[in-house]
Amino acid sequence: MIETTEPAEASISARIEELTRMYQERLTARQKALEQAQSEANDALRLEGAIGELTRWLSILWEPAKGDTHGGE
């Protein structure tokens, strides 16, 4: 067993606290990045749905009326 002095133990404790703080900061940053990515993915899905709905409505509106042989002109 290695004998340590109080200053060494305090130094080790300070280093552990520093590493813990750094880990927490990185974890928080990753969580924020994940939340941002999830938000962007949700926005993309909503946009995709809106485009699909718009496409559906445009196809209905531009579809020639039944019996219209001139394309609505």
PDB file of N, H, CA, C and O in Angstrom:
ATOM      1  N   MET A   1       0.844  -1.179   0.000  1.00  0.00           N
ATOM      2  CA  MET A   1       0.000   0.000   0.000  1.00  0.00           C
ATOM      3  C   MET A   1       0.890   1.242   0.000  1.00  0.00           C
ATOM      4  O   MET A   1       1.886   1.314   0.720  1.00  0.00           O
ATOM      5  N   ILE A   2       0.515   2.194  -0.805  1.00  0.00           N
ATOM      6  H   ILE A   2      -0.294   2.136  -1.390  1.00  0.00           H
ATOM      7  CA  ILE A   2       1.279   3.430  -0.890  1.00  0.00           C
ATOM      8  C   ILE A   2       0.740   4.406   0.149  1.00  0.00           C
ATOM      9  O   ILE A   2      -0.467   4.624   0.253  1.00  0.00           O
ATOM     10  N   GLU A   3       1.628   4.966   0.888  1.00  0.00           N
ATOM     11  H   GLU A   3       2.608   4.789   0.803  1.00  0.00           H
ATOM     12  CA  GLU A   3       1.218   5.954   1.878  1.00  0.00           C
ATOM     13  C   GLU A   3       1.094   7.307   1.186  1.00  0.00           C
ATOM     14  O   GLU A   3       1.945   7.698   0.387  1.00  0.00           O
ATOM     15  N   THR A   4       0.017   8.010   1.512  1.00  0.00           N
ATOM     16  H   THR A   4      -0.674   7.693   2.161  1.00  0.00           H
ATOM     17  CA  THR A   4      -0.180   9.339   0.931  1.00  0.00           C
ATOM     18  C   THR A   4      -0.276  10.358   2.048  1.00  0.00           C
ATOM     19  O   THR A   4      -0.589  10.033   3.194  1.00  0.00           O
ATOM     20  N   THR A   5      -0.009  11.553   1.698  1.00  0.00           N
ATOM     21  H   THR A   5       0.246  11.818   0.768  1.00  0.00           H
ATOM     22  CA  THR A   5      -0.131  12.634   2.659  1.00  0.00           C
ATOM     23  C   THR A   5      -1.422  13.374   2.394  1.00  0.00           C
ATOM     24  O   THR A   5      -2.036  13.183   1.344  1.00  0.00           O
ATOM     25  N   GLU A   6      -1.839  14.197   3.301  1.00  0.00           N
ATOM     26  H   GLU A   6      -1.339  14.352   4.154  1.00  0.00           H
ATOM     27  CA  GLU A   6      -3.079  14.955   3.117  1.00  0.00           C
ATOM     28  C   GLU A   6      -3.048  15.818   1.866  1.00  0.00           C
ATOM     29  O   GLU A   6      -4.040  15.850   1.137  1.00  0.00           O
ATOM     30  N   PRO A   7      -1.948  16.523   1.582  1.00  0.00           N
ATOM     31  CA  PRO A   7      -1.940  17.321   0.350  1.00  0.00           C
ATOM     32  C   PRO A   7      -2.161  16.466  -0.899  1.00  0.00           C
ATOM     33  O   PRO A   7      -2.830  16.898  -1.838  1.00  0.00           O
ATOM     34  N   ALA A   8      -1.602  15.260  -0.910  1.00  0.00           N
ATOM     35  H   ALA A   8      -1.059  14.909  -0.147  1.00  0.00           H
ATOM     36  CA  ALA A   8      -1.800  14.381  -2.062  1.00  0.00           C
ATOM     37  C   ALA A   8      -3.263  13.981  -2.174  1.00  0.00           C
ATOM     38  O   ALA A   8      -3.818  13.966  -3.273  1.00  0.00           O
ATOM     39  N   GLU A   9      -3.888  13.662  -1.063  1.00  0.00           N
ATOM     40  H   GLU A   9      -3.437  13.675  -0.170  1.00  0.00           H
ATOM     41  CA  GLU A   9      -5.296  13.290  -1.069  1.00  0.00           C
ATOM     42  C   GLU A   9      -6.162  14.468  -1.512  1.00  0.00           C
ATOM     43  O   GLU A   9      -7.134  14.288  -2.246  1.00  0.00           O
ATOM     44  N   ALA A  10      -5.812  15.652  -1.071  1.00  0.00           N
ATOM     45  H   ALA A  10      -5.022  15.798  -0.474  1.00  0.00           H
ATOM     46  CA  ALA A  10      -6.557  16.846  -1.474  1.00  0.00           C
ATOM     47  C   ALA A  10      -6.391  17.082  -2.975  1.00  0.00           C
ATOM     48  O   ALA A  10      -7.336  17.473  -3.660  1.00  0.00           O
ATOM     49  N   SER A  11      -5.179  16.842  -3.476  1.00  0.00           N
ATOM     50  H   SER A  11      -4.411  16.525  -2.920  1.00  0.00           H
ATOM     51  CA  SER A  11      -4.917  17.014  -4.898  1.00  0.00           C
ATOM     52  C   SER A  11      -5.723  16.007  -5.720  1.00  0.00           C
ATOM     53  O   SER A  11      -6.292  16.357  -6.754  1.00  0.00           O
ATOM     54  N   ILE A  12      -5.769  14.785  -5.266  1.00  0.00           N
ATOM     55  H   ILE A  12      -5.307  14.500  -4.425  1.00  0.00           H
ATOM     56  CA  ILE A  12      -6.540  13.739  -5.951  1.00  0.00           C
ATOM     57  C   ILE A  12      -8.018  14.089  -5.921  1.00  0.00           C
ATOM     58  O   ILE A  12      -8.715  13.964  -6.929  1.00  0.00           O
ATOM     59  N   SER A  13      -8.488  14.523  -4.774  1.00  0.00           N
ATOM     60  H   SER A  13      -7.923  14.625  -3.956  1.00  0.00           H
ATOM     61  CA  SER A  13      -9.891  14.897  -4.634  1.00  0.00           C
ATOM     62  C   SER A  13     -10.239  16.063  -5.556  1.00  0.00           C
ATOM     63  O   SER A  13     -11.291  16.062  -6.195  1.00  0.00           O
ATOM     64  N   ALA A  14      -9.356  17.056  -5.622  1.00  0.00           N
ATOM     65  H   ALA A  14      -8.501  17.057  -5.103  1.00  0.00           H
ATOM     66  CA  ALA A  14      -9.591  18.198  -6.506  1.00  0.00           C
ATOM     67  C   ALA A  14      -9.627  17.753  -7.966  1.00  0.00           C
ATOM     68  O   ALA A  14     -10.442  18.236  -8.752  1.00  0.00           O
ATOM     69  N   ARG A  15      -8.745  16.836  -8.317  1.00  0.00           N
ATOM     70  H   ARG A  15      -8.083  16.443  -7.679  1.00  0.00           H
ATOM     71  CA  ARG A  15      -8.710  16.340  -9.704  1.00  0.00           C
ATOM     72  C   ARG A  15      -9.985  15.563 -10.030  1.00  0.00           C
ATOM     73  O   ARG A  15     -10.532  15.694 -11.125  1.00  0.00           O
ATOM     74  N   ILE A  16     -10.451  14.763  -9.089  1.00  0.00           N
ATOM     75  H   ILE A  16     -10.006  14.656  -8.199  1.00  0.00           H
ATOM     76  CA  ILE A  16     -11.702  14.025  -9.295  1.00  0.00           C
ATOM     77  C   ILE A  16     -12.856  14.992  -9.485  1.00  0.00           C
ATOM     78  O   ILE A  16     -13.697  14.789 -10.361  1.00  0.00           O
ATOM     79  N   GLU A  17     -12.906  16.038  -8.677  1.00  0.00           N
ATOM     80  H   GLU A  17     -12.222  16.203  -7.965  1.00  0.00           H
ATOM     81  CA  GLU A  17     -13.962  17.036  -8.811  1.00  0.00           C
ATOM     82  C   GLU A  17     -13.881  17.741 -10.167  1.00  0.00           C
ATOM     83  O   GLU A  17     -14.903  17.986 -10.807  1.00  0.00           O
ATOM     84  N   GLU A  18     -12.668  18.062 -10.595  1.00  0.00           N
ATOM     85  H   GLU A  18     -11.838  17.862 -10.075  1.00  0.00           H
ATOM     86  CA  GLU A  18     -12.475  18.710 -11.890  1.00  0.00           C
ATOM     87  C   GLU A  18     -12.935  17.805 -13.033  1.00  0.00           C
ATOM     88  O   GLU A  18     -13.634  18.251 -13.944  1.00  0.00           O
ATOM     89  N   LEU A  19     -12.540  16.540 -12.977  1.00  0.00           N
ATOM     90  H   LEU A  19     -11.973  16.178 -12.238  1.00  0.00           H
ATOM     91  CA  LEU A  19     -12.937  15.592 -14.021  1.00  0.00           C
ATOM     92  C   LEU A  19     -14.445  15.374 -14.016  1.00  0.00           C
ATOM     93  O   LEU A  19     -15.058  15.243 -15.075  1.00  0.00           O
ATOM     94  N   THR A  20     -15.036  15.335 -12.843  1.00  0.00           N
ATOM     95  H   THR A  20     -14.537  15.441 -11.983  1.00  0.00           H
ATOM     96  CA  THR A  20     -16.488  15.175 -12.725  1.00  0.00           C
ATOM     97  C   THR A  20     -17.196  16.374 -13.349  1.00  0.00           C
ATOM     98  O   THR A  20     -18.174  16.203 -14.076  1.00  0.00           O
ATOM     99  N   ARG A  21     -16.718  17.571 -13.074  1.00  0.00           N
ATOM    100  H   ARG A  21     -15.923  17.710 -12.483  1.00  0.00           H
ATOM    101  CA  ARG A  21     -17.297  18.783 -13.637  1.00  0.00           C
ATOM    102  C   ARG A  21     -17.164  18.780 -15.162  1.00  0.00           C
ATOM    103  O   ARG A  21     -18.112  19.119 -15.870  1.00  0.00           O
ATOM    104  N   MET A  22     -16.003  18.402 -15.659  1.00  0.00           N
ATOM    105  H   MET A  22     -15.232  18.126 -15.084  1.00  0.00           H
ATOM    106  CA  MET A  22     -15.782  18.349 -17.106  1.00  0.00           C
ATOM    107  C   MET A  22     -16.728  17.337 -17.751  1.00  0.00           C
ATOM    108  O   MET A  22     -17.308  17.605 -18.803  1.00  0.00           O
ATOM    109  N   TYR A  23     -16.880  16.178 -17.117  1.00  0.00           N
ATOM    110  H   TYR A  23     -16.408  15.960 -16.263  1.00  0.00           H
ATOM    111  CA  TYR A  23     -17.780  15.146 -17.632  1.00  0.00           C
ATOM    112  C   TYR A  23     -19.210  15.678 -17.675  1.00  0.00           C
ATOM    113  O   TYR A  23     -19.915  15.483 -18.666  1.00  0.00           O
ATOM    114  N   GLN A  24     -19.639  16.346 -16.611  1.00  0.00           N
ATOM    115  H   GLN A  24     -19.066  16.504 -15.806  1.00  0.00           H
ATOM    116  CA  GLN A  24     -21.000  16.889 -16.559  1.00  0.00           C
ATOM    117  C   GLN A  24     -21.213  17.935 -17.649  1.00  0.00           C
ATOM    118  O   GLN A  24     -22.277  17.979 -18.267  1.00  0.00           O
ATOM    119  N   GLU A  25     -20.210  18.776 -17.888  1.00  0.00           N
ATOM    120  H   GLU A  25     -19.346  18.740 -17.386  1.00  0.00           H
ATOM    121  CA  GLU A  25     -20.317  19.789 -18.942  1.00  0.00           C
ATOM    122  C   GLU A  25     -20.449  19.129 -20.313  1.00  0.00           C
ATOM    123  O   GLU A  25     -21.260  19.554 -21.135  1.00  0.00           O
ATOM    124  N   ARG A  26     -19.660  18.103 -20.554  1.00  0.00           N
ATOM    125  H   ARG A  26     -19.001  17.757 -19.886  1.00  0.00           H
ATOM    126  CA  ARG A  26     -19.740  17.399 -21.843  1.00  0.00           C
ATOM    127  C   ARG A  26     -21.074  16.692 -21.998  1.00  0.00           C
ATOM    128  O   ARG A  26     -21.675  16.700 -23.072  1.00  0.00           O
ATOM    129  N   LEU A  27     -21.528  16.081 -20.913  1.00  0.00           N
ATOM    130  H   LEU A  27     -21.039  16.075 -20.041  1.00  0.00           H
ATOM    131  CA  LEU A  27     -22.821  15.385 -20.949  1.00  0.00           C
ATOM    132  C   LEU A  27     -23.941  16.376 -21.231  1.00  0.00           C
ATOM    133  O   LEU A  27     -24.830  16.092 -22.034  1.00  0.00           O
ATOM    134  N   THR A  28     -23.908  17.526 -20.587  1.00  0.00           N
ATOM    135  H   THR A  28     -23.186  17.757 -19.936  1.00  0.00           H
ATOM    136  CA  THR A  28     -24.923  18.558 -20.811  1.00  0.00           C
ATOM    137  C   THR A  28     -24.881  19.041 -22.260  1.00  0.00           C
ATOM    138  O   THR A  28     -25.925  19.208 -22.891  1.00  0.00           O
ATOM    139  N   ALA A  29     -23.690  19.263 -22.781  1.00  0.00           N
ATOM    140  H   ALA A  29     -22.842  19.127 -22.269  1.00  0.00           H
ATOM    141  CA  ALA A  29     -23.553  19.707 -24.176  1.00  0.00           C
ATOM    142  C   ALA A  29     -24.100  18.654 -25.135  1.00  0.00           C
ATOM    143  O   ALA A  29     -24.767  18.994 -26.112  1.00  0.00           O
ATOM    144  N   ARG A  30     -23.827  17.392 -24.866  1.00  0.00           N
ATOM    145  H   ARG A  30     -23.286  17.116 -24.072  1.00  0.00           H
ATOM    146  CA  ARG A  30     -24.336  16.314 -25.738  1.00  0.00           C
ATOM    147  C   ARG A  30     -25.850  16.216 -25.651  1.00  0.00           C
ATOM    148  O   ARG A  30     -26.518  15.976 -26.657  1.00  0.00           O
ATOM    149  N   GLN A  31     -26.397  16.400 -24.447  1.00  0.00           N
ATOM    150  H   GLN A  31     -25.854  16.594 -23.630  1.00  0.00           H
ATOM    151  CA  GLN A  31     -27.845  16.356 -24.294  1.00  0.00           C
ATOM    152  C   GLN A  31     -28.500  17.498 -25.068  1.00  0.00           C
ATOM    153  O   GLN A  31     -29.528  17.303 -25.716  1.00  0.00           O
ATOM    154  N   LYS A  32     -27.905  18.690 -25.001  1.00  0.00           N
ATOM    155  H   LYS A  32     -27.070  18.849 -24.475  1.00  0.00           H
ATOM    156  CA  LYS A  32     -28.442  19.823 -25.749  1.00  0.00           C
ATOM    157  C   LYS A  32     -28.355  19.572 -27.247  1.00  0.00           C
ATOM    158  O   LYS A  32     -29.280  19.906 -27.986  1.00  0.00           O
ATOM    159  N   ALA A  33     -27.249  18.986 -27.701  1.00  0.00           N
ATOM    160  H   ALA A  33     -26.497  18.714 -27.100  1.00  0.00           H
ATOM    161  CA  ALA A  33     -27.090  18.672 -29.127  1.00  0.00           C
ATOM    162  C   ALA A  33     -28.133  17.647 -29.553  1.00  0.00           C
ATOM    163  O   ALA A  33     -28.706  17.756 -30.637  1.00  0.00           O
ATOM    164  N   LEU A  34     -28.381  16.654 -28.708  1.00  0.00           N
ATOM    165  H   LEU A  34     -27.916  16.565 -27.827  1.00  0.00           H
ATOM    166  CA  LEU A  34     -29.391  15.645 -29.015  1.00  0.00           C
ATOM    167  C   LEU A  34     -30.780  16.270 -29.085  1.00  0.00           C
ATOM    168  O   LEU A  34     -31.555  15.962 -29.991  1.00  0.00           O
ATOM    169  N   GLU A  35     -31.096  17.140 -28.142  1.00  0.00           N
ATOM    170  H   GLU A  35     -30.466  17.390 -27.406  1.00  0.00           H
ATOM    171  CA  GLU A  35     -32.389  17.816 -28.159  1.00  0.00           C
ATOM    172  C   GLU A  35     -32.540  18.656 -29.426  1.00  0.00           C
ATOM    173  O   GLU A  35     -33.613  18.681 -30.030  1.00  0.00           O
ATOM    174  N   GLN A  36     -31.477  19.338 -29.829  1.00  0.00           N
ATOM    175  H   GLN A  36     -30.606  19.317 -29.338  1.00  0.00           H
ATOM    176  CA  GLN A  36     -31.509  20.148 -31.047  1.00  0.00           C
ATOM    177  C   GLN A  36     -31.726  19.258 -32.277  1.00  0.00           C
ATOM    178  O   GLN A  36     -32.513  19.590 -33.164  1.00  0.00           O
ATOM    179  N   ALA A  37     -31.021  18.130 -32.318  1.00  0.00           N
ATOM    180  H   ALA A  37     -30.381  17.860 -31.598  1.00  0.00           H
ATOM    181  CA  ALA A  37     -31.169  17.207 -33.446  1.00  0.00           C
ATOM    182  C   ALA A  37     -32.586  16.640 -33.495  1.00  0.00           C
ATOM    183  O   ALA A  37     -33.162  16.500 -34.574  1.00  0.00           O
ATOM    184  N   GLN A  38     -33.149  16.315 -32.336  1.00  0.00           N
ATOM    185  H   GLN A  38     -32.682  16.428 -31.459  1.00  0.00           H
ATOM    186  CA  GLN A  38     -34.513  15.794 -32.299  1.00  0.00           C
ATOM    187  C   GLN A  38     -35.509  16.859 -32.760  1.00  0.00           C
ATOM    188  O   GLN A  38     -36.463  16.553 -33.475  1.00  0.00           O
ATOM    189  N   SER A  39     -35.288  18.094 -32.356  1.00  0.00           N
ATOM    190  H   SER A  39     -34.513  18.343 -31.775  1.00  0.00           H
ATOM    191  CA  SER A  39     -36.155  19.191 -32.770  1.00  0.00           C
ATOM    192  C   SER A  39     -36.085  19.385 -34.285  1.00  0.00           C
ATOM    193  O   SER A  39     -37.109  19.572 -34.942  1.00  0.00           O
ATOM    194  N   GLU A  40     -34.873  19.339 -34.831  1.00  0.00           N
ATOM    195  H   GLU A  40     -34.041  19.187 -34.298  1.00  0.00           H
ATOM    196  CA  GLU A  40     -34.711  19.489 -36.278  1.00  0.00           C
ATOM    197  C   GLU A  40     -35.351  18.328 -37.034  1.00  0.00           C
ATOM    198  O   GLU A  40     -35.937  18.528 -38.098  1.00  0.00           O
ATOM    199  N   ALA A  41     -35.242  17.125 -36.493  1.00  0.00           N
ATOM    200  H   ALA A  41     -34.766  16.963 -35.629  1.00  0.00           H
ATOM    201  CA  ALA A  41     -35.870  15.964 -37.129  1.00  0.00           C
ATOM    202  C   ALA A  41     -37.391  16.106 -37.114  1.00  0.00           C
ATOM    203  O   ALA A  41     -38.058  15.791 -38.100  1.00  0.00           O
ATOM    204  N   ASN A  42     -37.932  16.579 -36.000  1.00  0.00           N
ATOM    205  H   ASN A  42     -37.391  16.835 -35.199  1.00  0.00           H
ATOM    206  CA  ASN A  42     -39.380  16.796 -35.920  1.00  0.00           C
ATOM    207  C   ASN A  42     -39.823  17.873 -36.905  1.00  0.00           C
ATOM    208  O   ASN A  42     -40.865  17.744 -37.547  1.00  0.00           O
ATOM    209  N   ASP A  43     -39.027  18.937 -37.020  1.00  0.00           N
ATOM    210  H   ASP A  43     -38.180  19.042 -36.498  1.00  0.00           H
ATOM    211  CA  ASP A  43     -39.344  19.985 -37.992  1.00  0.00           C
ATOM    212  C   ASP A  43     -39.348  19.416 -39.410  1.00  0.00           C
ATOM    213  O   ASP A  43     -40.229  19.730 -40.211  1.00  0.00           O
ATOM    214  N   ALA A  44     -38.364  18.583 -39.712  1.00  0.00           N
ATOM    215  H   ALA A  44     -37.648  18.328 -39.062  1.00  0.00           H
ATOM    216  CA  ALA A  44     -38.272  17.983 -41.048  1.00  0.00           C
ATOM    217  C   ALA A  44     -39.482  17.086 -41.325  1.00  0.00           C
ATOM    218  O   ALA A  44     -40.014  17.085 -42.434  1.00  0.00           O
ATOM    219  N   LEU A  45     -39.911  16.329 -40.323  1.00  0.00           N
ATOM    220  H   LEU A  45     -39.478  16.330 -39.421  1.00  0.00           H
ATOM    221  CA  LEU A  45     -41.083  15.468 -40.505  1.00  0.00           C
ATOM    222  C   LEU A  45     -42.349  16.290 -40.723  1.00  0.00           C
ATOM    223  O   LEU A  45     -43.184  15.946 -41.560  1.00  0.00           O
ATOM    224  N   ARG A  46     -42.488  17.378 -39.965  1.00  0.00           N
ATOM    225  H   ARG A  46     -41.810  17.657 -39.285  1.00  0.00           H
ATOM    226  CA  ARG A  46     -43.650  18.251 -40.158  1.00  0.00           C
ATOM    227  C   ARG A  46     -43.621  18.874 -41.548  1.00  0.00           C
ATOM    228  O   ARG A  46     -44.654  18.965 -42.211  1.00  0.00           O
ATOM    229  N   LEU A  47     -42.459  19.295 -41.985  1.00  0.00           N
ATOM    230  H   LEU A  47     -41.620  19.221 -41.446  1.00  0.00           H
ATOM    231  CA  LEU A  47     -42.320  19.887 -43.318  1.00  0.00           C
ATOM    232  C   LEU A  47     -42.650  18.856 -44.390  1.00  0.00           C
ATOM    233  O   LEU A  47     -43.350  19.158 -45.356  1.00  0.00           O
ATOM    234  N   GLU A  48     -42.146  17.645 -44.215  1.00  0.00           N
ATOM    235  H   GLU A  48     -41.577  17.400 -43.430  1.00  0.00           H
ATOM    236  CA  GLU A  48     -42.438  16.583 -45.174  1.00  0.00           C
ATOM    237  C   GLU A  48     -43.937  16.324 -45.245  1.00  0.00           C
ATOM    238  O   GLU A  48     -44.484  16.135 -46.331  1.00  0.00           O
ATOM    239  N   GLY A  49     -44.599  16.315 -44.102  1.00  0.00           N
ATOM    240  H   GLY A  49     -44.155  16.469 -43.220  1.00  0.00           H
ATOM    241  CA  GLY A  49     -46.050  16.119 -44.080  1.00  0.00           C
ATOM    242  C   GLY A  49     -46.791  17.256 -44.752  1.00  0.00           C
ATOM    243  O   GLY A  49     -47.754  17.032 -45.486  1.00  0.00           O
ATOM    244  N   ALA A  50     -46.338  18.491 -44.499  1.00  0.00           N
ATOM    245  H   ALA A  50     -45.556  18.673 -43.903  1.00  0.00           H
ATOM    246  CA  ALA A  50     -46.976  19.655 -45.111  1.00  0.00           C
ATOM    247  C   ALA A  50     -46.792  19.638 -46.630  1.00  0.00           C
ATOM    248  O   ALA A  50     -47.718  19.969 -47.371  1.00  0.00           O
ATOM    249  N   ILE A  51     -45.611  19.256 -47.089  1.00  0.00           N
ATOM    250  H   ILE A  51     -44.860  18.987 -46.487  1.00  0.00           H
ATOM    251  CA  ILE A  51     -45.362  19.167 -48.534  1.00  0.00           C
ATOM    252  C   ILE A  51     -46.256  18.100 -49.159  1.00  0.00           C
ATOM    253  O   ILE A  51     -46.814  18.300 -50.238  1.00  0.00           O
ATOM    254  N   GLY A  52     -46.384  16.977 -48.479  1.00  0.00           N
ATOM    255  H   GLY A  52     -45.931  16.814 -47.603  1.00  0.00           H
ATOM    256  CA  GLY A  52     -47.262  15.915 -48.978  1.00  0.00           C
ATOM    257  C   GLY A  52     -48.707  16.370 -49.067  1.00  0.00           C
ATOM    258  O   GLY A  52     -49.400  16.078 -50.041  1.00  0.00           O
ATOM    259  N   GLU A  53     -49.160  17.090 -48.043  1.00  0.00           N
ATOM    260  H   GLU A  53     -48.597  17.328 -47.251  1.00  0.00           H
ATOM    261  CA  GLU A  53     -50.534  17.608 -48.049  1.00  0.00           C
ATOM    262  C   GLU A  53     -50.722  18.644 -49.155  1.00  0.00           C
ATOM    263  O   GLU A  53     -51.738  18.638 -49.850  1.00  0.00           O
ATOM    264  N   LEU A  54     -49.751  19.524 -49.315  1.00  0.00           N
ATOM    265  H   LEU A  54     -48.926  19.529 -48.750  1.00  0.00           H
ATOM    266  CA  LEU A  54     -49.816  20.522 -50.381  1.00  0.00           C
ATOM    267  C   LEU A  54     -49.836  19.854 -51.755  1.00  0.00           C
ATOM    268  O   LEU A  54     -50.607  20.248 -52.630  1.00  0.00           O
ATOM    269  N   THR A  55     -49.003  18.864 -51.936  1.00  0.00           N
ATOM    270  H   THR A  55     -48.376  18.545 -51.225  1.00  0.00           H
ATOM    271  CA  THR A  55     -48.965  18.130 -53.206  1.00  0.00           C
ATOM    272  C   THR A  55     -50.309  17.477 -53.494  1.00  0.00           C
ATOM    273  O   THR A  55     -50.783  17.489 -54.630  1.00  0.00           O
ATOM    274  N   ARG A  56     -50.914  16.913 -52.466  1.00  0.00           N
ATOM    275  H   ARG A  56     -50.528  16.904 -51.544  1.00  0.00           H
ATOM    276  CA  ARG A  56     -52.215  16.268 -52.625  1.00  0.00           C
ATOM    277  C   ARG A  56     -53.262  17.290 -53.061  1.00  0.00           C
ATOM    278  O   ARG A  56     -54.036  17.042 -53.985  1.00  0.00           O
ATOM    279  N   TRP A  57     -53.279  18.437 -52.391  1.00  0.00           N
ATOM    280  H   TRP A  57     -52.651  18.639 -51.640  1.00  0.00           H
ATOM    281  CA  TRP A  57     -54.263  19.464 -52.740  1.00  0.00           C
ATOM    282  C   TRP A  57     -54.016  20.039 -54.128  1.00  0.00           C
ATOM    283  O   TRP A  57     -54.965  20.294 -54.869  1.00  0.00           O
ATOM    284  N   LEU A  58     -52.760  20.242 -54.486  1.00  0.00           N
ATOM    285  H   LEU A  58     -51.989  20.034 -53.884  1.00  0.00           H
ATOM    286  CA  LEU A  58     -52.461  20.756 -55.819  1.00  0.00           C
ATOM    287  C   LEU A  58     -52.900  19.774 -56.901  1.00  0.00           C
ATOM    288  O   LEU A  58     -53.412  20.181 -57.944  1.00  0.00           O
ATOM    289  N   SER A  59     -52.700  18.498 -56.654  1.00  0.00           N
ATOM    290  H   SER A  59     -52.284  18.168 -55.807  1.00  0.00           H
ATOM    291  CA  SER A  59     -53.118  17.506 -57.649  1.00  0.00           C
ATOM    292  C   SER A  59     -54.632  17.501 -57.794  1.00  0.00           C
ATOM    293  O   SER A  59     -55.153  17.279 -58.888  1.00  0.00           O
ATOM    294  N   ILE A  60     -55.338  17.744 -56.701  1.00  0.00           N
ATOM    295  H   ILE A  60     -54.915  17.925 -55.813  1.00  0.00           H
ATOM    296  CA  ILE A  60     -56.809  17.813 -56.765  1.00  0.00           C
ATOM    297  C   ILE A  60     -57.240  19.065 -57.528  1.00  0.00           C
ATOM    298  O   ILE A  60     -58.131  19.011 -58.376  1.00  0.00           O
ATOM    299  N   LEU A  61     -56.595  20.196 -57.216  1.00  0.00           N
ATOM    300  H   LEU A  61     -55.871  20.240 -56.528  1.00  0.00           H
ATOM    301  CA  LEU A  61     -56.992  21.456 -57.849  1.00  0.00           C
ATOM    302  C   LEU A  61     -56.640  21.495 -59.328  1.00  0.00           C
ATOM    303  O   LEU A  61     -57.378  22.083 -60.120  1.00  0.00           O
ATOM    304  N   TRP A  62     -55.549  20.891 -59.709  1.00  0.00           N
ATOM    305  H   TRP A  62     -54.950  20.413 -59.066  1.00  0.00           H
ATOM    306  CA  TRP A  62     -55.115  20.947 -61.105  1.00  0.00           C
ATOM    307  C   TRP A  62     -55.667  19.810 -61.956  1.00  0.00           C
ATOM    308  O   TRP A  62     -55.466  19.774 -63.170  1.00  0.00           O
ATOM    309  N   GLU A  63     -56.348  18.904 -61.321  1.00  0.00           N
ATOM    310  H   GLU A  63     -56.511  18.933 -60.334  1.00  0.00           H
ATOM    311  CA  GLU A  63     -56.935  17.793 -62.058  1.00  0.00           C
ATOM    312  C   GLU A  63     -58.056  18.360 -62.923  1.00  0.00           C
ATOM    313  O   GLU A  63     -58.932  19.054 -62.406  1.00  0.00           O
ATOM    314  N   PRO A  64     -58.050  18.086 -64.209  1.00  0.00           N
ATOM    315  CA  PRO A  64     -59.116  18.621 -65.077  1.00  0.00           C
ATOM    316  C   PRO A  64     -60.483  18.149 -64.590  1.00  0.00           C
ATOM    317  O   PRO A  64     -60.647  17.010 -64.152  1.00  0.00           O
ATOM    318  N   ALA A  65     -61.449  19.041 -64.676  1.00  0.00           N
ATOM    319  H   ALA A  65     -61.316  19.966 -65.032  1.00  0.00           H
ATOM    320  CA  ALA A  65     -62.807  18.695 -64.285  1.00  0.00           C
ATOM    321  C   ALA A  65     -63.338  17.607 -65.224  1.00  0.00           C
ATOM    322  O   ALA A  65     -62.968  17.549 -66.397  1.00  0.00           O
ATOM    323  N   LYS A  66     -64.190  16.769 -64.701  1.00  0.00           N
ATOM    324  H   LYS A  66     -64.490  16.816 -63.748  1.00  0.00           H
ATOM    325  CA  LYS A  66     -64.751  15.704 -65.530  1.00  0.00           C
ATOM    326  C   LYS A  66     -65.544  16.322 -66.692  1.00  0.00           C
ATOM    327  O   LYS A  66     -66.376  17.208 -66.493  1.00  0.00           O
ATOM    328  N   GLY A  67     -65.272  15.847 -67.874  1.00  0.00           N
ATOM    329  H   GLY A  67     -64.596  15.128 -68.036  1.00  0.00           H
ATOM    330  CA  GLY A  67     -65.944  16.341 -69.052  1.00  0.00           C
ATOM    331  C   GLY A  67     -65.259  17.569 -69.659  1.00  0.00           C
ATOM    332  O   GLY A  67     -65.663  18.033 -70.725  1.00  0.00           O
ATOM    333  N   ASP A  68     -64.234  18.097 -68.996  1.00  0.00           N
ATOM    334  H   ASP A  68     -63.907  17.720 -68.129  1.00  0.00           H
ATOM    335  CA  ASP A  68     -63.497  19.267 -69.521  1.00  0.00           C
ATOM    336  C   ASP A  68     -62.429  18.751 -70.473  1.00  0.00           C
ATOM    337  O   ASP A  68     -61.457  18.134 -70.038  1.00  0.00           O
ATOM    338  N   THR A  69     -62.594  18.989 -71.731  1.00  0.00           N
ATOM    339  H   THR A  69     -63.384  19.490 -72.085  1.00  0.00           H
ATOM    340  CA  THR A  69     -61.622  18.477 -72.730  1.00  0.00           C
ATOM    341  C   THR A  69     -60.546  19.488 -73.066  1.00  0.00           C
ATOM    342  O   THR A  69     -59.633  19.182 -73.833  1.00  0.00           O
ATOM    343  N   HIS A  70     -60.633  20.701 -72.502  1.00  0.00           N
ATOM    344  H   HIS A  70     -61.374  20.949 -71.879  1.00  0.00           H
ATOM    345  CA  HIS A  70     -59.657  21.734 -72.806  1.00  0.00           C
ATOM    346  C   HIS A  70     -58.757  22.051 -71.618  1.00  0.00           C
ATOM    347  O   HIS A  70     -58.070  23.072 -71.618  1.00  0.00           O
ATOM    348  N   GLY A  71     -58.755  21.194 -70.615  1.00  0.00           N
ATOM    349  H   GLY A  71     -59.313  20.365 -70.615  1.00  0.00           H
ATOM    350  CA  GLY A  71     -57.884  21.412 -69.463  1.00  0.00           C
ATOM    351  C   GLY A  71     -58.274  22.609 -68.631  1.00  0.00           C
ATOM    352  O   GLY A  71     -57.406  23.240 -68.027  1.00  0.00           O
ATOM    353  N   GLY A  72     -59.557  22.945 -68.578  1.00  0.00           N
ATOM    354  H   GLY A  72     -60.262  22.433 -69.069  1.00  0.00           H
ATOM    355  CA  GLY A  72     -60.032  24.032 -67.739  1.00  0.00           C
ATOM    356  C   GLY A  72     -59.946  25.392 -68.376  1.00  0.00           C
ATOM    357  O   GLY A  72     -60.229  26.391 -67.714  1.00  0.00           O
ATOM    358  N   GLU A  73     -59.574  25.474 -69.608  1.00  0.00           N
ATOM    359  H   GLU A  73     -59.344  24.663 -70.146  1.00  0.00           H
ATOM    360  CA  GLU A  73     -59.463  26.788 -70.268  1.00  0.00           C
ATOM    361  C   GLU A  73     -60.763  27.190 -70.888  1.00  0.00           C
ATOM    362  O   GLU A  73     -60.857  28.263 -71.485  1.00  0.00           O
TER     363      GLU A  73
END
